[in-house]
Amino acid sequence: MILVTGATGNIGSALLAQLHAHDVGPLRALTRDAAQAVFPEGVEAVEGDFAEPASLKPALDGVRSLFLLSRLGPDAGVLEVARQAGVEHVVLVSSITVQTHPRLGPAGENLAVERLLKASGMAWTILRPTQFASNTLMWAASIRGHETVRAPYADIALPTIHPADIASVARVALTEPGHQGHTYALTGPEPVSARQQVEAVAAALGREVPFAEVSRQEAYAGMVAVFGAEAADAVLDVTGGDVNDELLMVRDTVAQVTGAPGRPFGQWASENADAFR
Ligand SMILES: NC(=O)c1ccc[n+]([C@@H]2O[C@H](COP(=O)([O-])OP(=O)(O)OC[C@H]3O[C@@H](n4cnc5c(N)ncnc54)[C@H](OP(=O)(O)O)[C@@H]3O)[C@@H](O)[C@H]2O)c1
Protein backbone atom coordinates (compact mmCIF):
# COMPACT_ATOMS: atom_id res chain seq x y z
CA MET A 1 0.00 0.00 0.00
CA ILE A 2 1.25 3.46 -0.98
CA LEU A 3 -0.02 6.55 0.84
CA VAL A 4 0.19 9.83 -1.07
CA THR A 5 0.01 12.94 1.12
CA GLY A 6 -0.73 16.35 -0.36
CA ALA A 7 -2.93 14.29 -2.68
CA THR A 8 -5.09 17.24 -3.73
CA GLY A 9 -2.04 19.42 -4.45
CA ASN A 10 0.17 20.09 -7.45
CA ILE A 11 2.55 17.16 -6.98
CA GLY A 12 0.25 14.74 -5.19
CA SER A 13 -2.56 14.88 -7.74
CA ALA A 14 -0.09 14.25 -10.57
CA LEU A 15 1.55 11.46 -8.59
CA LEU A 16 -1.75 9.71 -7.91
CA ALA A 17 -2.67 9.90 -11.59
CA GLN A 18 0.69 8.43 -12.59
CA LEU A 19 0.63 5.65 -9.98
CA HIS A 20 -2.93 4.79 -11.01
CA ALA A 21 -1.97 4.69 -14.69
CA HIS A 22 0.98 2.40 -13.92
CA ASP A 23 -1.29 0.02 -12.00
CA VAL A 24 1.13 -0.27 -9.07
CA GLY A 25 -1.31 -1.80 -6.58
CA PRO A 26 -3.40 -0.34 -3.77
CA LEU A 27 -3.28 3.43 -3.39
CA ARG A 28 -4.46 5.67 -0.61
CA ALA A 29 -4.76 9.47 -0.76
CA LEU A 30 -4.62 11.80 2.24
CA THR A 31 -6.71 14.96 2.49
CA ARG A 32 -8.18 16.98 5.31
CA ASP A 33 -11.57 16.97 3.57
CA ALA A 34 -12.46 13.85 1.61
CA ALA A 35 -15.88 15.28 0.65
CA GLN A 36 -14.15 17.97 -1.43
CA ALA A 37 -11.49 15.76 -3.02
CA VAL A 38 -11.68 13.97 -6.37
CA PHE A 39 -9.28 11.08 -6.86
CA PRO A 40 -8.84 8.46 -9.62
CA GLU A 41 -11.27 5.54 -9.45
CA GLY A 42 -10.15 2.88 -7.01
CA VAL A 43 -8.01 5.22 -4.91
CA GLU A 44 -9.01 5.14 -1.26
CA ALA A 45 -9.51 8.62 0.18
CA VAL A 46 -8.56 9.02 3.84
CA GLU A 47 -8.75 12.01 6.11
CA GLY A 48 -5.94 13.18 8.38
CA ASP A 49 -4.22 16.38 9.39
CA PHE A 50 -0.46 16.82 9.75
CA ALA A 51 -1.16 19.29 12.54
CA GLU A 52 -2.34 16.30 14.61
CA PRO A 53 0.05 13.42 13.85
CA ALA A 54 -2.16 10.93 15.72
CA SER A 55 -4.94 11.69 13.21
CA LEU A 56 -2.75 10.08 10.52
CA LYS A 57 -2.84 6.62 12.14
CA PRO A 58 -5.87 5.28 10.20
CA ALA A 59 -4.38 6.58 6.94
CA LEU A 60 -1.05 4.84 7.68
CA ASP A 61 -2.52 1.48 8.62
CA GLY A 62 -0.98 -1.14 6.30
CA VAL A 63 1.11 1.45 4.41
CA ARG A 64 4.63 0.40 3.39
CA SER A 65 5.57 3.33 1.14
CA LEU A 66 4.83 6.96 1.97
CA PHE A 67 5.01 10.06 -0.22
CA LEU A 68 5.43 12.92 2.23
CA LEU A 69 5.35 16.71 1.95
CA SER A 70 7.49 18.34 4.61
CA ARG A 71 6.78 21.21 6.98
CA LEU A 72 2.98 21.00 6.99
CA GLY A 73 2.89 19.95 10.65
CA PRO A 74 5.22 18.72 13.40
CA ASP A 75 7.47 16.60 11.18
CA ALA A 76 9.07 14.67 14.04
CA GLY A 77 5.63 13.51 15.19
CA VAL A 78 4.52 12.67 11.65
CA LEU A 79 7.64 10.56 11.03
CA GLU A 80 7.27 8.79 14.36
CA VAL A 81 3.63 7.86 13.63
CA ALA A 82 4.74 6.56 10.23
CA ARG A 83 7.53 4.48 11.75
CA GLN A 84 5.22 3.01 14.37
CA ALA A 85 2.71 2.11 11.62
CA GLY A 86 5.36 0.00 9.89
CA VAL A 87 6.18 2.29 6.97
CA GLU A 88 9.34 1.00 5.31
CA HIS A 89 10.19 3.74 2.79
CA VAL A 90 9.50 7.48 2.76
CA VAL A 91 9.86 9.67 -0.34
CA LEU A 92 10.15 13.19 1.07
CA VAL A 93 9.67 16.50 -0.74
CA SER A 94 12.27 18.87 0.69
CA SER A 95 13.66 21.87 -1.23
CA ILE A 96 16.69 22.78 -3.30
CA THR A 97 17.20 25.73 -0.94
CA VAL A 98 18.80 23.24 1.46
CA GLN A 99 21.84 23.40 -0.81
CA THR A 100 21.38 26.79 -2.53
CA HIS A 101 20.49 28.93 0.51
CA PRO A 102 21.32 27.01 3.69
CA ARG A 103 21.45 30.30 5.67
CA LEU A 104 17.69 30.86 5.22
CA GLY A 105 15.26 29.74 7.93
CA PRO A 106 12.96 27.64 5.69
CA ALA A 107 16.00 25.87 4.22
CA GLY A 108 17.25 25.04 7.71
CA GLU A 109 13.83 23.63 8.57
CA ASN A 110 13.88 21.41 5.49
CA LEU A 111 17.37 20.18 6.34
CA ALA A 112 16.16 19.35 9.84
CA VAL A 113 13.32 17.23 8.41
CA GLU A 114 15.75 15.43 6.09
CA ARG A 115 17.93 14.62 9.11
CA LEU A 116 14.95 13.39 11.13
CA LEU A 117 13.97 11.07 8.29
CA LYS A 118 17.51 9.71 7.90
CA ALA A 119 17.64 9.02 11.64
CA SER A 120 14.19 7.40 11.71
CA GLY A 121 15.24 3.90 10.73
CA MET A 122 12.93 3.97 7.69
CA ALA A 123 14.45 3.86 4.21
CA TRP A 124 14.41 7.26 2.52
CA THR A 125 14.55 9.08 -0.78
CA ILE A 126 14.81 12.86 -0.62
CA LEU A 127 13.61 15.13 -3.41
CA ARG A 128 14.94 18.69 -3.47
CA PRO A 129 12.95 20.54 -6.16
CA THR A 130 13.55 24.10 -7.25
CA GLN A 131 10.67 26.57 -7.58
CA PHE A 132 7.51 25.11 -9.10
CA ALA A 133 5.91 26.19 -12.39
CA SER A 134 2.64 26.20 -10.45
CA ASN A 135 3.84 29.19 -8.40
CA THR A 136 2.70 31.19 -11.44
CA LEU A 137 -0.85 30.60 -10.21
CA MET A 138 -0.25 33.48 -7.78
CA TRP A 139 -0.83 35.72 -10.82
CA ALA A 140 -4.01 33.93 -11.93
CA ALA A 141 -6.46 36.40 -10.36
CA SER A 142 -4.66 39.38 -11.92
CA ILE A 143 -4.55 37.74 -15.33
CA ARG A 144 -8.21 36.65 -15.16
CA GLY A 145 -9.06 40.26 -14.27
CA HIS A 146 -7.02 41.60 -17.23
CA GLU A 147 -4.78 43.46 -14.78
CA THR A 148 -1.04 43.99 -15.13
CA VAL A 149 1.11 41.25 -13.59
CA ARG A 150 3.64 42.90 -11.28
CA ALA A 151 6.74 40.96 -10.24
CA PRO A 152 10.31 41.70 -9.14
CA TYR A 153 13.49 40.32 -10.75
CA ALA A 154 11.66 40.14 -14.10
CA ASP A 155 14.57 38.88 -16.17
CA ILE A 156 16.29 36.50 -13.78
CA ALA A 157 15.73 33.07 -15.29
CA LEU A 158 15.54 30.05 -12.98
CA PRO A 159 15.07 26.39 -14.01
CA THR A 160 11.47 26.21 -12.79
CA ILE A 161 10.11 22.66 -12.51
CA HIS A 162 6.75 21.22 -13.62
CA PRO A 163 5.19 19.53 -10.55
CA ALA A 164 4.42 16.49 -12.71
CA ASP A 165 8.18 15.98 -13.06
CA ILE A 166 8.56 15.88 -9.28
CA ALA A 167 5.70 13.38 -9.30
CA SER A 168 7.42 11.29 -11.98
CA VAL A 169 10.59 11.05 -9.91
CA ALA A 170 8.52 10.20 -6.83
CA ARG A 171 6.64 7.47 -8.72
CA VAL A 172 9.87 5.84 -9.82
CA ALA A 173 11.39 6.13 -6.34
CA LEU A 174 8.27 4.62 -4.74
CA THR A 175 7.87 1.71 -7.14
CA GLU A 176 11.27 0.78 -8.59
CA PRO A 177 14.43 -0.46 -6.85
CA GLY A 178 17.64 1.51 -6.56
CA HIS A 179 16.43 4.86 -5.23
CA GLN A 180 16.55 4.35 -1.47
CA GLY A 181 19.28 6.38 0.24
CA HIS A 182 19.43 8.90 -2.62
CA THR A 183 18.95 12.67 -2.53
CA TYR A 184 17.84 14.14 -5.85
CA ALA A 185 18.13 17.86 -6.67
CA LEU A 186 15.41 18.47 -9.27
CA THR A 187 15.02 21.29 -11.79
CA GLY A 188 13.18 21.92 -15.02
CA PRO A 189 14.93 21.54 -18.39
CA GLU A 190 15.54 25.25 -19.06
CA PRO A 191 15.76 28.58 -17.26
CA VAL A 192 12.66 30.74 -17.45
CA SER A 193 12.19 34.28 -16.11
CA ALA A 194 9.03 35.83 -14.66
CA ARG A 195 8.63 37.88 -17.83
CA GLN A 196 8.95 34.72 -19.96
CA GLN A 197 6.47 32.87 -17.74
CA VAL A 198 3.89 35.60 -18.33
CA GLU A 199 4.65 35.50 -22.06
CA ALA A 200 4.08 31.72 -22.05
CA VAL A 201 0.75 32.14 -20.25
CA ALA A 202 -0.21 34.87 -22.74
CA ALA A 203 0.64 32.54 -25.63
CA ALA A 204 -1.48 29.79 -24.08
CA LEU A 205 -4.38 32.24 -23.69
CA GLY A 206 -3.96 33.69 -27.16
CA ARG A 207 -3.94 37.28 -25.92
CA GLU A 208 -1.57 39.87 -24.48
CA VAL A 209 -0.93 39.87 -20.74
CA PRO A 210 0.55 43.16 -19.51
CA PHE A 211 3.60 42.83 -17.27
CA ALA A 212 5.52 45.33 -15.13
CA GLU A 213 8.67 44.81 -13.10
CA VAL A 214 8.45 46.13 -9.54
CA SER A 215 11.14 46.82 -6.95
CA ARG A 216 11.96 44.37 -4.17
CA GLN A 217 10.49 46.89 -1.71
CA GLU A 218 7.16 46.96 -3.52
CA ALA A 219 7.03 43.17 -3.80
CA TYR A 220 7.95 42.81 -0.12
CA ALA A 221 5.17 45.19 0.91
CA GLY A 222 2.66 42.98 -0.88
CA MET A 223 3.98 39.75 0.62
CA VAL A 224 4.83 40.53 4.24
CA ALA A 225 1.25 40.60 5.50
CA VAL A 226 0.60 37.15 4.02
CA PHE A 227 3.85 35.32 4.71
CA GLY A 228 5.56 37.28 7.50
CA ALA A 229 8.89 39.11 7.24
CA GLU A 230 11.28 36.16 7.28
CA ALA A 231 9.40 34.10 4.69
CA ALA A 232 8.84 37.13 2.42
CA ASP A 233 12.55 37.93 2.45
CA ALA A 234 13.42 34.28 1.86
CA VAL A 235 11.07 34.01 -1.13
CA LEU A 236 12.47 37.22 -2.61
CA ASP A 237 16.05 35.98 -2.14
CA VAL A 238 15.46 32.61 -3.80
CA THR A 239 13.43 34.05 -6.68
CA GLY A 240 16.05 36.57 -7.74
CA GLY A 241 17.44 38.68 -4.90
CA ASP A 242 20.27 36.31 -4.02
CA VAL A 243 20.93 33.95 -6.90
CA ASN A 244 23.98 31.73 -7.11
CA ASP A 245 25.31 29.11 -9.50
CA GLU A 246 23.62 26.24 -7.61
CA LEU A 247 20.21 27.91 -7.97
CA LEU A 248 20.68 28.77 -11.66
CA MET A 249 21.95 25.32 -12.66
CA VAL A 250 19.81 23.19 -14.99
CA ARG A 251 20.06 19.57 -13.85
CA ASP A 252 19.19 16.42 -15.77
CA THR A 253 18.11 14.46 -12.67
CA VAL A 254 14.49 14.13 -13.85
CA ALA A 255 15.63 12.55 -17.11
CA GLN A 256 18.22 10.39 -15.35
CA VAL A 257 15.68 8.96 -12.89
CA THR A 258 12.60 8.72 -15.11
CA GLY A 259 14.07 8.23 -18.60
CA ALA A 260 11.96 11.13 -19.92
CA PRO A 261 13.09 14.75 -20.35
CA GLY A 262 11.77 17.38 -17.97
CA ARG A 263 8.62 19.20 -19.07
CA PRO A 264 9.26 22.81 -20.23
CA PHE A 265 7.38 25.72 -18.67
CA GLY A 266 5.38 26.27 -21.86
CA GLN A 267 3.83 22.83 -21.41
CA TRP A 268 2.71 23.69 -17.89
CA ALA A 269 1.24 26.98 -19.16
CA SER A 270 -0.72 25.19 -21.91
CA GLU A 271 -2.01 22.51 -19.55
CA ASN A 272 -3.14 25.10 -17.00
CA ALA A 273 -4.39 27.89 -19.27
CA ASP A 274 -7.95 27.55 -17.96
CA ALA A 275 -6.82 28.74 -14.52
CA PHE A 276 -5.92 32.09 -16.13
CA ARG A 277 -9.07 32.51 -18.27
N1 LIG B 1 6.26 25.91 -4.45
C1 LIG B 1 7.57 25.77 -4.53
O1 LIG B 1 8.25 26.44 -5.31
C2 LIG B 1 8.25 24.73 -3.67
C3 LIG B 1 9.63 24.51 -3.82
C4 LIG B 1 10.24 23.51 -3.06
C5 LIG B 1 9.49 22.75 -2.17
N2 LIG B 1 8.14 23.00 -2.03
C6 LIG B 1 7.36 22.17 -1.11
O2 LIG B 1 6.33 21.52 -1.84
C7 LIG B 1 5.23 21.26 -0.98
C8 LIG B 1 3.94 21.74 -1.63
O3 LIG B 1 3.63 20.83 -2.69
P1 LIG B 1 2.41 21.10 -3.68
O4 LIG B 1 2.64 22.39 -4.43
O5 LIG B 1 2.20 19.86 -4.44
O6 LIG B 1 1.21 21.32 -2.65
P2 LIG B 1 -0.02 22.34 -2.81
O7 LIG B 1 -0.53 22.30 -4.21
O8 LIG B 1 0.40 23.64 -2.21
O9 LIG B 1 -1.11 21.66 -1.89
C9 LIG B 1 -0.89 21.45 -0.52
C10 LIG B 1 -1.29 20.02 -0.20
O10 LIG B 1 -0.94 19.76 1.15
C11 LIG B 1 -2.09 19.30 1.83
N3 LIG B 1 -2.05 19.83 3.19
C12 LIG B 1 -1.83 21.11 3.54
N4 LIG B 1 -1.89 21.23 4.88
C13 LIG B 1 -2.14 19.99 5.36
C14 LIG B 1 -2.32 19.47 6.66
N5 LIG B 1 -2.26 20.25 7.76
N6 LIG B 1 -2.57 18.15 6.80
C15 LIG B 1 -2.67 17.33 5.71
N7 LIG B 1 -2.50 17.77 4.45
C16 LIG B 1 -2.25 19.08 4.28
C17 LIG B 1 -3.28 19.77 1.06
O11 LIG B 1 -4.31 18.81 1.22
P3 LIG B 1 -5.85 19.12 1.62
O12 LIG B 1 -6.07 20.60 1.46
O13 LIG B 1 -6.64 18.30 0.64
O14 LIG B 1 -5.97 18.64 3.02
C18 LIG B 1 -2.77 19.78 -0.38
O15 LIG B 1 -2.95 18.54 -1.00
C19 LIG B 1 5.52 21.95 0.35
O16 LIG B 1 6.02 20.98 1.27
C20 LIG B 1 6.61 22.95 -0.03
O17 LIG B 1 7.46 23.26 1.07
C21 LIG B 1 7.51 23.95 -2.77
The ligand as an SDF file (V2000), in Angstrom:
LIG
                    3D

 48 52  0  0  0  0  0  0  0  0999 V2000
    6.2580   25.9090   -4.4540 N   0  0  0  0  0  0  0  0  0  0  0  0
    7.5690   25.7660   -4.5310 C   0  0  0  0  0  0  0  0  0  0  0  0
    8.2490   26.4430   -5.3150 O   0  0  0  0  0  0  0  0  0  0  0  0
    8.2500   24.7260   -3.6740 C   0  0  0  0  0  0  0  0  0  0  0  0
    9.6330   24.5140   -3.8190 C   0  0  0  0  0  0  0  0  0  0  0  0
   10.2360   23.5060   -3.0620 C   0  0  0  0  0  0  0  0  0  0  0  0
    9.4910   22.7480   -2.1650 C   0  0  0  0  0  0  0  0  0  0  0  0
    8.1400   22.9960   -2.0290 N   0  0  0  0  0  0  0  0  0  0  0  0
    7.3560   22.1660   -1.1060 C   0  0  0  0  0  0  0  0  0  0  0  0
    6.3310   21.5200   -1.8450 O   0  0  0  0  0  0  0  0  0  0  0  0
    5.2320   21.2550   -0.9800 C   0  0  0  0  0  0  0  0  0  0  0  0
    3.9440   21.7420   -1.6270 C   0  0  0  0  0  0  0  0  0  0  0  0
    3.6280   20.8300   -2.6890 O   0  0  0  0  0  0  0  0  0  0  0  0
    2.4060   21.1040   -3.6760 P   0  0  0  0  0  0  0  0  0  0  0  0
    2.6430   22.3890   -4.4350 O   0  0  0  0  0  0  0  0  0  0  0  0
    2.2010   19.8600   -4.4360 O   0  0  0  0  0  0  0  0  0  0  0  0
    1.2130   21.3250   -2.6540 O   0  0  0  0  0  0  0  0  0  0  0  0
   -0.0180   22.3450   -2.8100 P   0  0  0  0  0  0  0  0  0  0  0  0
   -0.5320   22.2990   -4.2080 O   0  0  0  0  0  0  0  0  0  0  0  0
    0.3950   23.6400   -2.2120 O   0  0  0  0  0  0  0  0  0  0  0  0
   -1.1080   21.6640   -1.8890 O   0  0  0  0  0  0  0  0  0  0  0  0
   -0.8860   21.4510   -0.5190 C   0  0  0  0  0  0  0  0  0  0  0  0
   -1.2920   20.0240   -0.2010 C   0  0  0  0  0  0  0  0  0  0  0  0
   -0.9360   19.7550    1.1490 O   0  0  0  0  0  0  0  0  0  0  0  0
   -2.0860   19.2990    1.8300 C   0  0  0  0  0  0  0  0  0  0  0  0
   -2.0490   19.8260    3.1860 N   0  0  0  0  0  0  0  0  0  0  0  0
   -1.8330   21.1140    3.5440 C   0  0  0  0  0  0  0  0  0  0  0  0
   -1.8850   21.2260    4.8770 N   0  0  0  0  0  0  0  0  0  0  0  0
   -2.1400   19.9890    5.3630 C   0  0  0  0  0  0  0  0  0  0  0  0
   -2.3210   19.4660    6.6590 C   0  0  0  0  0  0  0  0  0  0  0  0
   -2.2550   20.2520    7.7580 N   0  0  0  0  0  0  0  0  0  0  0  0
   -2.5740   18.1460    6.8020 N   0  0  0  0  0  0  0  0  0  0  0  0
   -2.6740   17.3280    5.7110 C   0  0  0  0  0  0  0  0  0  0  0  0
   -2.5030   17.7720    4.4510 N   0  0  0  0  0  0  0  0  0  0  0  0
   -2.2460   19.0850    4.2790 C   0  0  0  0  0  0  0  0  0  0  0  0
   -3.2820   19.7720    1.0570 C   0  0  0  0  0  0  0  0  0  0  0  0
   -4.3140   18.8080    1.2150 O   0  0  0  0  0  0  0  0  0  0  0  0
   -5.8530   19.1160    1.6200 P   0  0  0  0  0  0  0  0  0  0  0  0
   -6.0660   20.6020    1.4570 O   0  0  0  0  0  0  0  0  0  0  0  0
   -6.6430   18.3020    0.6420 O   0  0  0  0  0  0  0  0  0  0  0  0
   -5.9680   18.6400    3.0200 O   0  0  0  0  0  0  0  0  0  0  0  0
   -2.7710   19.7790   -0.3770 C   0  0  0  0  0  0  0  0  0  0  0  0
   -2.9530   18.5360   -0.9990 O   0  0  0  0  0  0  0  0  0  0  0  0
    5.5250   21.9480    0.3480 C   0  0  0  0  0  0  0  0  0  0  0  0
    6.0170   20.9810    1.2710 O   0  0  0  0  0  0  0  0  0  0  0  0
    6.6120   22.9540   -0.0290 C   0  0  0  0  0  0  0  0  0  0  0  0
    7.4600   23.2550    1.0710 O   0  0  0  0  0  0  0  0  0  0  0  0
    7.5150   23.9500   -2.7730 C   0  0  0  0  0  0  0  0  0  0  0  0
  1  2  1  0
  2  3  2  0
  2  4  1  0
  4  5  1  0
  4 48  2  0
  5  6  2  0
  6  7  1  0
  7  8  2  0
  8  9  1  0
  8 48  1  0
  9 10  1  0
  9 46  1  0
 10 11  1  0
 11 12  1  0
 11 44  1  0
 12 13  1  0
 13 14  1  0
 14 15  2  0
 14 16  1  0
 14 17  1  0
 17 18  1  0
 18 19  2  0
 18 20  1  0
 18 21  1  0
 21 22  1  0
 22 23  1  0
 23 24  1  0
 23 42  1  0
 24 25  1  0
 25 26  1  0
 25 36  1  0
 26 27  1  0
 26 35  1  0
 27 28  2  0
 28 29  1  0
 29 30  1  0
 29 35  2  0
 30 31  1  0
 30 32  2  0
 32 33  1  0
 33 34  2  0
 34 35  1  0
 36 37  1  0
 36 42  1  0
 37 38  1  0
 38 39  2  0
 38 40  1  0
 38 41  1  0
 42 43  1  0
 44 45  1  0
 44 46  1  0
 46 47  1  0
M  CHG  2   8   1  16  -1
M  END
$$$$
